[in-house]
Amino acid sequence: MSARAVQTCQAPAVAPRAAIACECFTDFDTLATLRHDWDRFLERVGGDVYFSFDWCRIWWRHYAYRRRLCVFVFRAAGEIIAILPMLIDRLRLGPVTVRLAKFIGSDSTLAVLNPPVEPEQARQVYADVLRQLLYVHKCDAVSFGPLSGERPHARTVRAASQALPGTHVVRDLATTVHNVYNLPADSDTYLRGLQKTQRREYERGWNRLTTKHQVAVESVSGDAALPAYEAFVSLHTSQWRRARKLGHFHDWPGALEFNRDLVRTLAAENRAGFCNLRADGELVSSNYFLRFGTHEHWRLSARDVRPQWNRAHLGILVQVRTVEAAIAAGVRRAEDGPGRYEYKTAMGALEYPLQSIVVARGAIGRMKTRLLSVVSDALHLLYYQIWFGRIAPRLPLPRRGLWTLWTRYRV
């Protein structure tokens, strides 16, 4: 399928705008010619790996689910000023079908989204995307999230919706927080910035570990990353089985193959890897990271939970060594995933809200979207929090992974 510009439609007018051109691409084969320009733009605006060409392409390969691809590329004076990779889903609610547009990567896996948009044109870009998705592609609603509160995406989406008559913000809430480390240029500065208690605990723990064992810290990428991935999966799965849980790779649909594909592709360009801690040659802890430019994303961790290693308090040791490895690689910002954890803030992380905003078209779209929100919240409470999180782990039954229905219906 070839690329095409979105056609002009009879939608409510928006305020006069500067000369910005937009194309909507509907397949990654055509987009391949933009791969270099895409990633170069992303690096220029300080974007994250979750909006890189390869991440989006691989995510779509594994999680398209017959949905429709809409990648919006905006240009001004011939230069890219925004890339918003979206999809259109059809969600059934009994006799009602909701056409919902949302970001690639917003379901089926863990991601924190910082859309790559030049700040000066952001409001205009979001308004145009809303206009095209709601009035050209006839979506009932557009979901923006989970948006990082580090940047003013949520405020800009609200303003863009207000500039477009006939649209309604149906859902606007902070779902949780995510954690970010702003890293200094050297590891000594990072250590000096820790609380005295944390620094002392790290120094004592590291001295005990290195006194009893031959310890090595290794950063693995390139050709060695794929074997390291298989070792990581084994360690991670073993850790969670001891808690009668499946772990990420067997909980999340398709996660094992999706992450294998990511590592295979991204590690070749040093954009994926592992920070491993070995004691006497044995892998006892590992952090799985993705990297883009000077930003790193700590996807998952794994550790040996046998008693001798539990007593070693590996958590803080691995955390500091992961920071040191990131600093040595030129990383200046490390994103450590969603959720509120006291130990992360104690280690220097800043918390930012994760926000979800859903904009609907007209009265019917608003009613459908509110119905979807009720169903989504009920699924999350009854299935995910109560059944999956509390009841199922206590039953003497084989564990099962997350429902695809739950991952797709989250808004």
N, C-alpha and C positions, 0 to 999 in steps of 0.2 A: 504494500500500500504506500502511496507516495505522500509526501508532506503537502499540506495545503494551508493557506491563510484562512482564518475564520471569516465567514461571510458577514457582511453588515446585516443587522436584523432590526426589526421594528420593536425595539425595547425602549423603556423610558429613558429620556435623555439624561446624560450626566453633564457636569460642568465642563466648560471649554477646557481643552487640554493642550499640552505641547505636542509636537510631532513625534509620536511614539508608534512604532509599527509592531504588530504582534502576529506570530505564526503559531498554529496549533498542529503539532505532529502526533500522528496516531500509530506509529510503530518505531521500534528502536533500530531497525535496519536502515531506515532513512536518516535517523538521527546520528548514526555512526559517523557521518561526515562532519558533524559538529563536536565530536568528542573532545578534540584538543581545545577548541574555543570555549566549550562548556566548562571544562575543568580549569582552564586559565582564568576565566571570569570568576569562578567559585573561589579560587585562591586569592584573587584581587580583592574581593569583598570580605575576606575572612570567613568563608563558608565552611560547613562541616561535611564530613564524609557521607552523611546521610542524604546529601543532595548531589553527590558526585555522580558522574555518568555511569560508572561501573556498578556502584551500589544500586542505583535505580534500575538499571538494566537487569541485574541479577535478581533483585527483588521481584521484578515483573515476571521474569522467567519462571519463578517458583510459585508466585501467589497471584497470578492474573485472574484465575477462577472465572474465565469468560467475561471479565469486565472490560470496559472500554477505556483505552488509553487516551489522555489528552495532555500533552506536554506543551506548555505555553512558553514561548521564547520571545521576549520583548527586546526591541532595539531602539536606540535613539542615535541619530547621525551615524548609523551603520554599526554602532557598538552595542554589545549585549548589556542590558541594564537589569534584567531579571530573568530567572528560569524557575517556573513553577510546574513541576511534574505532578499531574493530577490523574485521577481515574474516576470513572462513573460506575457506580454499583447499583444494582436493582435488588432491593430488600423487600421480601414478602412479609406482610403482617396480616395473615388471614386473607380476606378479599382485597386488601389494600396493598399497593406496590409503591414504595418510596424510591425515587431516583435520587441517590445521594452521591455528590462529588466529594472527594477528599484527596489528601496527599498520598502519593506513593510512599510506602513505608509506615503509614499511620496505623496499620493493623498487622496481625500475624507475626510480629516480632517486637523487640524492644528498641525504640528510637526516641530521641529528643530532637525536635525539629526547629531549625533556625533557617527559614526560607531565604535564599540568596536574592535580595532585591536592593538596588541602590536606594539609600534612604530618601533622597530628594524626590524620587519618582514613586515611592512605595504606595502612597495613597491612590495615585492614579492607576498603578498596576493592579492593585487589589480590586479597585472599582471595575476595571475592565474585565478582569477574570470573573468577578461576580456576574457582570452583565452577560458575558458569553456563556457561562455555565448555566445560569438561570433562564436566560431568554433565547439564546441560540440553541443550546443543547437540551433545553427544557428540563433541567433538573428541578426537583422540588426544593432541594436545599444543598448548601455547600458547607462542609465541616472543615474547620481549620484547627488542627491540633494533632498531637500534643505540642503546643507552641512554647518555646522557652521564654521565660520572663526576663532573660538577660537583655533582650532587645525589645523595642516597642511594637512588636508585631500585632498584639491583641488590640492595642489602642488604634493602630492604623486600620485594621480590619473594621473596627467599629465605625471609624470616621468614613471609610469607603462605603459601608452599608448605608449610612445616613445620607450620603450623597446620591444614592440610587433609589428613586421612588419605588414603592411597591415591595420593598424588601423588609424583613423583620429579623432582628437578632432573637432567636428562640432559646438559645442556650449560651451561657457566658459564665464560666466558672473556672476556678483554679482546682484542678483535680488532686494534685499533690505538689511536691517540690522535686527539683533535681539538684545535683551537687557538682560544683565546679571548683577546680583548683587553678588559681592564677600563679604560675610558677616563675620563680626568679631565674637569673642567669646561671646560678651555681647551686649545688646541693648544700653547701655549708650555710648559705643564707636561708635556705628552706628549713634546715634543722634548727638554726637559731630562732626562727620565727615560731617554732612549736611551743606549746605550753611546757613549763618545766617538768611537770609530771610525765607528759608524753615523751619528752626527750630522754628523761632518765630511764623510763621503762624500755625504750628502744635500745639504749646503750647497754643496759644490763642484759637484756634478752639476747642481743647480738653477741656479746662477750661470752655468755653461757653457751650459746649454740656453737660458736667457732672454737671454743675450748674443747668441747666434746666431739665435734665432728669436723670432717673436711668439707667446707662449705664453698659452693660456687654459685654465682649469680650470672645468668646468661640471658641475653636478648636475642631472640630467634626470629628471623624473617627470611625472605628469599626462598631458595629451593628447600631449605630445611623446615619451612613453616608447616607444610602439609603433614609430615610425620609428627611434628610437635602438636598439631591440631588433634591427631588421633590419640596421642598420649594425654592431651588435655581432656578430651571427651571421656576417656576411661577414668581419669582421676576425679573429674567432676561428677560423673554418674555414680561412682563408688561412694563419694562423699554423701550424696543425697539418698542413696539406697539405705544407708545406715539410719537415716531419719524416716524410712518407709515412704520416700518420695522418689519420683522419677528423675528429677533434675531438668534443666532447661531443654536439653536436646531431645528428650522424649515427652516432655510436657507440651511444648509448642509444636503445632503441626508443621511438619516438613523442616524443622529447625536443623536436624543433623545434616541433611544434604544442602540446605541453603547456606549454612555457615561453612561447610566444606568448599562449596563453590566460591564463596566470598574469599576465603583464605587462599585458595588456589589462584584466583585472579589478582587480588589486591596485594598479596605478599610479593609478587613479582616486581612491583613498583615500590616496595617498602611501605605499603599502606596497611598492612596487617601483620601481626606477629604476636609473640608471647614473651613475657618476662618470667623466667623460670628460676626457682630456688632448688638447688640440689644439695643433699647432705650425704656424704660418703657415696656419691655417684647416683643416689636414688632421688627421683623427682618427688619432692614433698609439698611443693606449692607452685602455682602458675597463675598468671594473669593474662587474659586474652584481650588484646587491644586492636583498635583500628586507628589509622592516622591519616590526616590530610593537612598538608602544609605544616603549620606550627600548632595544630590542634590534634589532640589525641582523645579517643573515647575508650574507656575501660569497660568492655562489654560484660565480661564474666570473670569470676575467679574460681579456683579449685584448690583444695588442699587435702593432704593426707590426714584423716581424722582418727587414726589409730592412737591409743592412749599415749605412747611415747612422744608423739608429735603434738597432741593436744596440750600436753604439759609444757611444751616449748613456747606456747603463745605466739604462733607464727604470724598472726594477723598483722600486728604493728610492724614486724620486721619486713614482711613482704610489701606492705604499704610504702614504707620509706624507700625500700630498694626499687620499687616500681617508679616512684617519683624521681629518684636519682637517675634511673635509666632513661626516663622521658626527658629530663633536663639535658642529659648528655646527647640526646638525639635532636636537640634544638626545639623541643616542645615548650610552648609558653602557656598553653591552656589545656587542662585535662578535665574532661567531663566524665563523671563517675556514676551516671545513671540516676533513675528516679527513686524516690523514697526518702524518708527522714531518718537519719542515723546519727546518733550523738558522736559515735567514734569518728565519723567522717568530718564533722565540724571541728572536733578536737584536733584532727590532723590538718586543719587549715582550709577545709572546703567551705565555700559560700553556697547558701541555699537560694535558689530562684524558683518562683512558682512555675508549674506546668499548667498551661491554660488551654481550654477548649472553647471555641466559639462556633456556633452553627447559625448560618444565615439562611432564611427560607424565603420563597417567592410567593407572594399573594396569600390570601386567606386559606385556600386549600392546602398550599404548601406548608403553611404554618401549622395547620391542624394535623397533617400527616407527620410532620417533624416532631410535634409534641407527643404524638402517639408512639413514634419510634423512640423518643427519649424515655417514655414510661417503660416500654418493653426492654430497652437497653439497661435501665437501672434495675428493673426486676430480675433480669438475667444475671446481672453482676452480683446482686445481693444473694439471691436464692441459689444460683448455680455456683458462681465462683467463690464468694466469701463463705457461704454456709456449707454447701455440699463439698466442693472441691477442696476448700481450705481447711475445714474443720471436721466434717463427718467422714468423708472417704478415707483419709489417712488412718483412722482408727478402726476401720472395718477389716476383717480378715479376707479381703477380696483382692484380686489383681488390680493394680493401679492402671488407670487409663489417662491418656493425655487430654489436653484442653479441647473443648468442642470448637471446631471451625466456626460454627454459628456464633459463639460468644465473641471470638476475635473479630468477626466482620460486623457485628451489630453494635459494637462499642462506639459511642459518640461523645 
